[in-house]
Amino acid sequence: MDSDDLEPRKRRGEALAALAREDLELLGIEELKERITALEAEIVRIRNQLERKQGSLSAAEALFKK
């Protein structure tokens, strides 16, 4: 059995909440810049997913309006 199987599953949004609670005072300038870069990449990933979902919804709505 994998050790990951023994870990309790994290709830949705828990990682984001934990990230927001981190003390930024403990991070250096480079660490803060790296964090910004990672968060910006995550925003792009989320926006792409949102666009895909909106496209699917539009396609489904168009199909059922006929």
Backbone as JSON, one array per atom type, in Angstrom:
{
  "sequence": "MDSDDLEPRKRRGEALAALAREDLELLGIEELKERITALEAEIVRIRNQLERKQGSLSAAEALFKK",
  "N": [[0.85, -1.18, 0.0], [0.51, 2.2, -0.8], [2.0, 5.02, 0.81], [0.67, 7.39, 0.48], [-1.95, 6.62, 0.35], [-2.66, 6.34, 2.94], [-2.86, 8.84, 3.95], [-5.13, 11.37, 4.93], [-7.64, 12.64, 2.71], [-7.42, 15.87, 1.26], [-9.63, 18.57, 1.61], [-11.51, 20.36, -0.91], [-10.17, 23.46, -1.82], [-8.73, 23.68, 0.49], [-5.93, 23.72, 0.28], [-5.51, 26.2, -0.89], [-6.49, 27.87, 1.12], [-4.67, 27.29, 3.16], [-2.34, 28.25, 1.99], [-2.9, 30.98, 1.9], [-2.81, 31.55, 4.58], [-0.17, 31.44, 5.27], [2.78, 32.85, 6.7], [4.1, 35.54, 5.27], [6.19, 37.11, 5.98], [8.29, 35.51, 6.63], [9.48, 34.77, 4.3], [12.0, 35.3, 1.81], [13.11, 37.82, -0.58], [13.56, 36.64, -3.16], [12.16, 34.25, -2.82], [9.58, 35.24, -2.53], [9.22, 36.37, -5.07], [9.35, 34.03, -6.62], [7.1, 32.76, -5.67], [5.08, 34.5, -6.56], [5.37, 34.13, -9.33], [4.68, 31.41, -9.54], [2.03, 31.53, -8.65], [0.9, 33.19, -10.6], [1.13, 31.5, -12.82], [-0.62, 29.52, -12.02], [-3.01, 30.95, -12.04], [-3.31, 31.36, -14.81], [-3.66, 28.7, -15.6], [-6.09, 28.12, -14.31], [-7.8, 29.98, -15.54], [-7.73, 28.99, -18.17], [-9.0, 26.51, -17.81], [-11.5, 27.4, -16.98], [-12.38, 28.72, -19.31], [-12.58, 26.47, -21.02], [-14.64, 25.08, -19.74], [-16.72, 26.95, -19.93], [-17.0, 27.02, -22.68], [-17.87, 24.41, -23.18], [-20.31, 24.49, -21.85], [-21.66, 26.44, -23.33], [-21.81, 25.13, -25.78], [-23.43, 22.95, -25.1], [-25.76, 24.28, -24.34], [-26.48, 25.43, -26.8], [-26.99, 23.16, -28.27], [-29.27, 22.08, -27.02], [-31.12, 24.07, -27.35], [-32.19, 23.92, -29.83]],
  "CA": [[0.0, 0.0, 0.0], [1.25, 3.46, -0.91], [1.82, 5.86, 2.0], [-0.32, 8.42, 0.17], [-3.26, 6.05, 0.63], [-2.92, 6.45, 4.37], [-3.08, 10.24, 4.26], [-6.52, 11.79, 4.67], [-7.79, 13.52, 1.54], [-7.64, 17.28, 1.56], [-10.88, 19.11, 1.06], [-11.32, 21.38, -1.94], [-9.9, 24.8, -1.32], [-7.91, 23.64, 1.7], [-4.57, 24.13, -0.07], [-5.54, 27.65, -1.09], [-6.66, 28.5, 2.44], [-3.39, 27.14, 3.87], [-1.41, 29.16, 1.34], [-3.25, 32.34, 2.31], [-2.48, 31.74, 6.01], [1.28, 31.42, 5.49], [3.39, 34.12, 7.1], [4.98, 35.99, 4.2], [7.36, 37.75, 6.59], [9.36, 34.52, 6.73], [10.04, 34.53, 2.98], [12.92, 36.3, 1.27], [12.7, 38.48, -1.81], [13.52, 35.66, -4.25], [11.06, 33.33, -2.54], [8.34, 35.95, -2.83], [9.13, 36.46, -6.52], [9.02, 32.68, -7.1], [5.7, 32.51, -5.3], [4.26, 35.27, -7.5], [5.45, 33.44, -10.62], [3.88, 30.19, -9.44], [0.61, 31.9, -8.55], [0.48, 33.68, -11.92], [0.96, 30.32, -13.66], [-1.85, 28.86, -11.57], [-4.12, 31.77, -12.54], [-3.44, 31.04, -16.23], [-4.22, 27.34, -15.66], [-7.49, 28.21, -13.89], [-8.53, 30.69, -16.6], [-7.88, 28.06, -19.29], [-10.03, 25.54, -17.42], [-12.77, 28.14, -16.97], [-12.75, 28.9, -20.71], [-13.02, 25.17, -21.53], [-15.96, 24.77, -19.16], [-17.69, 27.86, -20.51], [-17.2, 26.57, -24.05], [-18.71, 23.21, -23.12], [-21.65, 24.91, -21.45], [-22.25, 27.13, -24.48], [-22.12, 24.1, -26.79], [-24.57, 22.19, -24.61], [-26.94, 25.16, -24.42], [-26.82, 25.57, -28.21], [-27.54, 21.88, -28.71], [-30.59, 21.86, -26.46], [-32.04, 25.15, -27.74], [-32.76, 23.59, -31.14]],
  "C": [[0.89, 1.24, 0.0], [0.99, 4.31, 0.34], [0.83, 6.98, 1.76], [-1.74, 7.93, 0.45], [-3.64, 6.19, 2.09], [-3.22, 7.87, 4.81], [-4.55, 10.59, 4.03], [-6.56, 12.73, 3.47], [-8.02, 14.94, 2.0], [-8.93, 17.74, 0.91], [-10.55, 20.15, 0.01], [-11.11, 22.73, -1.29], [-9.01, 24.84, -0.1], [-6.48, 24.11, 1.42], [-4.49, 25.64, -0.25], [-5.66, 28.39, 0.24], [-5.35, 28.43, 3.23], [-2.35, 28.1, 3.3], [-1.65, 30.6, 1.8], [-2.89, 32.62, 3.77], [-0.97, 31.79, 6.27], [1.8, 32.81, 5.82], [4.42, 34.52, 6.05], [6.23, 36.68, 4.73], [8.55, 36.81, 6.65], [10.06, 34.27, 5.39], [10.96, 35.67, 2.54], [12.39, 36.86, -0.04], [12.57, 37.49, -2.96], [12.38, 34.67, -4.05], [9.71, 33.97, -2.85], [8.14, 36.08, -4.34], [8.75, 35.11, -7.13], [7.56, 32.35, -6.81], [4.75, 33.25, -6.24], [4.23, 34.58, -8.86], [4.59, 32.18, -10.61], [2.39, 30.5, -9.39], [0.08, 32.43, -9.88], [0.26, 32.52, -12.88], [-0.31, 29.58, -13.28], [-3.08, 29.63, -12.04], [-4.36, 31.47, -14.02], [-4.09, 29.67, -16.39], [-5.71, 27.35, -15.32], [-8.32, 28.9, -14.97], [-8.75, 29.79, -17.82], [-8.97, 27.03, -19.0], [-11.41, 26.19, -17.45], [-13.27, 28.34, -18.41], [-13.25, 27.6, -21.32], [-14.42, 24.84, -21.01], [-17.04, 25.68, -19.74], [-18.0, 27.47, -21.95], [-18.1, 25.34, -24.1], [-20.14, 23.58, -22.77], [-22.36, 25.59, -22.62], [-22.66, 26.12, -25.55], [-23.35, 23.29, -26.37], [-25.86, 23.02, -24.69], [-27.4, 25.3, -25.86], [-27.47, 24.29, -28.73], [-28.98, 21.7, -28.25], [-31.59, 22.97, -26.78], [-32.75, 24.83, -29.05], [-34.04, 22.83, -31.01]]
}
